[in-house]
Amino acid sequence: MAKLFDRITVNPEVCMGQPIIRGMRITVAFVLKLLASGMSHGEILTAYPELEEGDILQVIEYAAWLASEYHHPTPAYAE
């Protein structure tokens, strides 16, 4: 059974076909970068009031789903 991501869309005409939130020009990658930079959900929602808490949660879920779908070996780094 395929996972349903009802808040994430892909349109080749918007943001070069990257996954976006509810048809807006806010990409999944952008929201993940905000989270990775240390912004809280509340800070993101204040800065981007068009987003909803459910959008952020689904971005995280989508990223986890993508990470589990593909196996890409992590390169070894010399210390």
C-alpha positions, 0 to 999 in steps of 0.5 A: 500500500502506497503512503499518502502524502496529501500535503505534498505535491509535485508539479513540473511547472512549479519550483522545477518539479521539486516536492512542494507544500500544498501547491505553494512555492515552498519546497519540502527541502526548504522546510527541512533546511529550516528545521535543520538550522534549529528553527522550531515549528513555532518559529517556522509558522511565524515566519511563514504563516501560510504553513500549518503544523500539519505541513511541517509534520508531513515534511518530516514524515516524507523525509523519513519515507524517502530515507527508507526507500533508497539505499545510498551508501554513506561515503567514508571520511578520512579522519 
